[in-house]
Amino acid sequence: MRSMKKVLAATLAATMVMASAMTVCATTENAGSGSSSSSTTQETSTPATYAEANSQSAGASVKVGGVAVQTSIAGVYAAESLKGVAVTTPAADLAAALGLTSGQKAAIIIYDTDQKKSTAAMVSVNAAIEALGGADLVSTLNIDLGAKQNGKWVTLSNGSVALKAGLPKTADTTKTYSAICVQPGGATTILEDQDTDPTTVTFAVQAGLGTYAIIAK
């Protein structure tokens, strides 16, 4: 995986220029994507949630790859292309991890996307796959990681949490899995698998809105 990162670093400069005017997905975007070192937040209206029926409370048990996992963040878990997803960062660590202030509770919205729905982001995803020398695209998600305060959505711009996803039944467990993250503005990052389970992939989800493509190589 380290060699994958080196290849990507050498070839993504052109991609970043090409993607500078891109937006990540068709849902309502709340800016705040600057690279400030402070934990800047912005209160906005709640973004599109796609499937309220798929809401989970913090601490709910979610089946990920057939195994029950406790997700630490409340939100909408509407990804159907995977065998479950859950935030595995301990609840006690969320405030520090995301720079939450008093009265703020972490919240997340996760749903499937594709080439048609997220055309601009997929340009960066495909460029990253090409830079890696090719890979199989397994699933693509749009994820909005923010907070709730007094019933309002708060856009976060710093920090990350760990997300564990169950691979589809058709996944080749002999391959190495990772995720490509594309953020507003086209910033593209390769995220290595943080677990050793061949049926799941765990990666860091950044605060704010992003497109995450799970790939196999």
C-alpha distance (Angstrom), angle and dihedral (degrees) to the residues before:
residue distance angle dihedral
M1 . . .
R2 3.81 . .
S3 3.79 89.7 .
M4 3.80 88.8 51.0
K5 3.79 89.2 56.7
K6 3.81 91.9 50.5
V7 3.79 92.3 51.7
L8 3.78 91.3 48.2
A9 3.80 94.0 48.1
A10 3.78 90.4 54.8
T11 3.78 95.6 51.3
L12 3.79 108.5 32.3
A13 3.81 97.1 78.1
A14 3.80 91.7 85.6
T15 3.79 90.2 44.5
M16 3.81 91.2 54.6
V17 3.81 91.0 54.4
M18 3.78 91.7 47.4
A19 3.79 91.7 48.1
S20 3.80 98.3 45.4
A21 3.79 93.1 103.6
M22 3.78 95.7 42.2
T23 3.74 129.3 116.7
V24 3.77 118.3 -149.3
C25 3.77 102.1 -133.5
A26 3.76 145.9 -12.7
T27 3.80 96.4 -101.7
T28 3.80 120.8 99.3
E29 3.79 107.9 -72.1
N30 3.77 121.2 -148.7
A31 3.78 109.2 -158.4
G32 3.79 121.9 -138.1
S33 3.77 94.4 117.0
G34 3.80 95.4 132.8
S35 3.78 118.4 129.8
S36 3.80 94.8 -117.1
S37 3.79 115.4 152.2
S38 3.82 92.0 -138.0
S39 3.78 122.6 85.7
T40 3.80 95.0 -109.2
T41 3.80 115.7 -174.9
Q42 3.77 132.6 -172.1
E43 3.79 127.8 -164.0
T44 3.78 113.4 -133.0
S45 3.76 139.9 153.9
T46 3.79 114.6 -74.5
P47 3.83 111.9 -86.0
A48 3.78 123.3 -122.0
T49 3.80 109.2 -66.3
Y50 3.82 100.3 -167.0
A51 3.80 96.9 -158.2
E52 3.79 119.7 25.6
A53 3.80 86.9 177.1
N54 3.81 86.9 71.0
S55 3.80 93.9 57.5
Q56 3.79 117.4 135.8
S57 3.78 127.8 -166.9
A58 3.79 122.9 -131.3
G59 3.78 108.1 -84.0
A60 3.81 94.3 23.7
S61 3.80 118.6 147.1
V62 3.81 112.1 -115.5
K63 3.81 126.8 -175.6
V64 3.81 108.4 -123.4
G65 3.78 114.3 180.0
G66 3.79 88.1 -16.3
V67 3.81 94.0 -55.0
A68 3.81 124.5 106.3
V69 3.81 111.5 -113.0
Q70 3.80 125.8 179.5
T71 3.79 111.1 -128.3
S72 3.79 113.3 -147.3
I73 3.82 99.6 -157.7
A74 3.79 127.4 66.0
G75 3.77 117.1 -131.9
V76 3.78 148.4 93.7
Y77 3.81 115.0 -45.0
A78 3.80 101.2 -172.5
A79 3.82 101.4 149.3
E80 3.81 107.6 128.5
S81 3.81 98.7 171.4
L82 3.81 91.8 74.6
K83 3.80 135.6 55.2
G84 3.79 93.8 -108.0
V85 3.81 134.6 -50.9
A86 3.80 130.5 -137.2
V87 3.80 137.9 173.5
T88 3.80 107.2 -118.9
T89 3.81 100.6 -175.4
P90 3.84 104.1 115.4
A91 3.80 114.1 -102.3
A92 3.81 90.2 -124.9
D93 3.82 89.9 60.1
L94 3.81 99.0 48.8
A95 3.81 98.2 88.4
A96 3.80 92.2 53.9
A97 3.81 94.2 39.5
L98 3.81 93.9 53.3
G99 3.81 102.1 27.0
L100 3.81 92.7 -116.5
T101 3.78 117.6 -178.3
S102 3.79 128.9 -146.8
G103 3.80 111.3 -59.8
Q104 3.81 95.3 18.9
K105 3.80 121.7 119.1
A106 3.80 121.9 -168.9
A107 3.82 115.1 -110.7
I108 3.80 133.5 -177.3
I109 3.81 139.2 -167.1
I110 3.82 118.9 -161.0
Y111 3.80 126.5 179.4
D112 3.79 140.4 151.2
T113 3.77 122.1 -94.7
D114 3.79 136.7 175.3
Q115 3.79 145.7 -172.0
K116 3.80 93.1 -70.3
K117 3.81 96.8 47.1
S118 3.82 97.5 40.9
T119 3.78 103.3 28.1
A120 3.80 97.6 155.9
A121 3.80 95.9 46.5
M122 3.80 91.2 48.1
V123 3.81 89.9 58.9
S124 3.81 87.5 63.7
V125 3.81 92.1 42.5
N126 3.80 92.0 52.6
A127 3.81 91.6 45.8
A128 3.81 90.0 52.7
I129 3.81 91.5 49.3
E130 3.80 89.7 51.0
A131 3.81 90.4 48.8
L132 3.79 89.2 53.9
G133 3.78 90.8 54.9
G134 3.78 94.1 -104.1
A135 3.81 134.8 -48.4
D136 3.79 140.1 -175.5
L137 3.81 115.3 -96.6
V138 3.82 106.6 -134.8
S139 3.80 104.5 172.5
T140 3.80 139.3 -15.9
L141 3.80 123.2 -149.0
N142 3.78 136.3 -176.0
I143 3.80 109.7 -144.4
D144 3.80 128.1 -173.7
L145 3.82 112.4 -167.9
G146 3.78 113.3 -171.1
A147 3.79 140.8 118.0
K148 3.78 141.5 -99.0
Q149 3.79 123.9 -129.0
N150 3.80 125.1 172.4
G151 3.79 89.4 -14.2
K152 3.81 93.7 -54.6
W153 3.78 129.2 112.9
V154 3.81 114.2 -113.8
T155 3.80 117.4 -157.0
L156 3.80 112.5 -137.5
S157 3.79 123.5 -156.6
N158 3.80 104.5 -175.1
G159 3.78 138.5 51.1
S160 3.78 135.4 31.3
V161 3.80 143.7 -130.4
A162 3.80 133.5 -149.8
L163 3.81 117.2 -104.2
K164 3.81 121.7 -164.4
A165 3.81 117.5 -157.0
G166 3.78 129.7 -172.7
L167 3.80 112.8 -130.3
P168 3.83 118.6 -125.3
K169 3.81 118.4 -94.8
T170 3.80 89.0 -108.2
A171 3.82 93.3 56.8
D172 3.80 117.2 123.5
T173 3.81 102.5 -124.9
T174 3.82 91.8 -164.0
K175 3.81 90.6 70.0
T176 3.80 129.2 83.4
Y177 3.81 115.2 -109.6
S178 3.78 129.6 -153.2
A179 3.80 139.0 151.2
I180 3.79 133.2 -116.3
C181 3.81 113.1 -144.9
V182 3.81 119.4 -157.6
Q183 3.80 115.7 -173.2
P184 3.82 129.8 -169.9
G185 3.80 108.5 -69.0
G186 3.80 92.4 33.4
A187 3.83 100.9 -83.3
T188 3.81 104.1 160.8
T189 3.82 127.3 -161.8
I190 3.80 134.3 177.4
L191 3.82 111.3 -135.8
E192 3.79 117.1 -159.2
D193 3.81 122.5 -140.4
Q194 3.81 108.7 -94.8
D195 3.80 97.6 -163.4
T196 3.80 135.4 64.2
D197 3.80 98.2 -139.5
P198 3.84 108.1 114.7
T199 3.82 91.0 -150.7
T200 3.81 96.2 56.3
V201 3.79 140.7 44.8
T202 3.81 124.4 -148.9
F203 3.80 121.6 -164.2
A204 3.79 141.6 159.0
V205 3.80 118.0 -91.0
Q206 3.79 113.7 -155.4
A207 3.80 123.6 -136.4
G208 3.79 112.5 -95.1
L209 3.77 129.6 24.1
G210 3.78 123.5 -28.6
T211 3.79 145.3 152.7
Y212 3.81 115.2 -124.3
A213 3.79 121.0 -164.3
I214 3.80 116.4 -167.0
I215 3.79 110.7 -147.9
A216 3.81 137.5 -175.9
K217 3.79 124.6 -146.5
